[in-house]
Amino acid sequence: MIDHLVYGVPDLTQGVDRLERQTGVRARLGGRHPGRGTHNALLSLGPRQYLEVIALDADAAGAPGLLFPELRELRAAAFIAWAIAVAHIEQAGEAMLAARLPRIGPLEGLRARDDGSLLRWKTLRFASDLALVPFFIAWDEGTVHPSADSPSGCRLLSVQIRHTDPEGLRRLLGKHAGMVDIAAGPRSRLTARLATPNGEVELG
């Protein structure tokens, strides 16, 4: 199951404003990622699914562990990553044909919410030259999933990936390939179709 989509924007406030105009729902500021140099806002896409709007945090410039370096060059909103949920992070390596690729992790994740509480999770990534390879996420027991208390009203209908190597991506995803519509394209790009109070909206 898709856990969340990572929507990169050059400026968080402007990105949240634009998304509200498109969908009719305003994403709520989620907090900062300590040591990662980013901050985000969240929007629920239904049970156990959400949209993460993410941008560089000017107050944390030069953070050593920037997770999405492409944010430095981002000039327009675009999906930069997506995550697949697993109950236990050890399942991730078994679930994908990419298990033979070098693994990055498991890594401990932490985000401080504005109310002072902490969200904790573990992720596992695979080192691949292919674009838009998902990562796996397992939320720590006791952590409230972000979809549960993020602004609601939107629902994820479908995810489409146009890819320069669609067959390579399908092979890599294995049984997870059915989660998204994969087709050939001149450049690799992810788009998501949402049901919103403003009608169906496509983000990409």
Stockholm file with secondary structure:
# STOCKHOLM 1.0

chainA/1-204         MIDHLVYGVPDLTQGVDRLERQTGVRARLGGRHPGRGTHNALLSLGPRQYLEVIALDADAAGAPGLLFPELRELRAAAFIAWAIAVAHIEQAGEAMLAARLPRIGPLEGLRARDDGSLLRWKTLRFASDLALVPFFIAWDEGTVHPSADSPSGCRLLSVQIRHTDPEGLRRLLGKHAGMVDIAAGPRSRLTARLATPNGEVELG
#=GR chainA/1-204 SS CEEEEEEECSSHHHHHHHHHHHHSCCCEEEEEETTTTEEEEEEECSTTCEEEEEEECGGGTTCTTCSCGGGGGCCSCEEEEEEEECSSTHHHHHHSGGGGSCEEEEEEEEEECTTSCEEEEEEEEECCSSTTCCEEEEECTTCCCHHHHSCCSCEEEEEEEEESSHHHHHHHHGGGGGGSEEEECSSCEEEEEEEETTEEEEEC
#=GC SS_cons         CEEEEEEECSSHHHHHHHHHHHHSCCCEEEEEETTTTEEEEEEECSTTCEEEEEEECGGGTTCTTCSCGGGGGCCSCEEEEEEEECSSTHHHHHHSGGGGSCEEEEEEEEEECTTSCEEEEEEEEECCSSTTCCEEEEECTTCCCHHHHSCCSCEEEEEEEEESSHHHHHHHHGGGGGGSEEEECSSCEEEEEEEETTEEEEEC
//
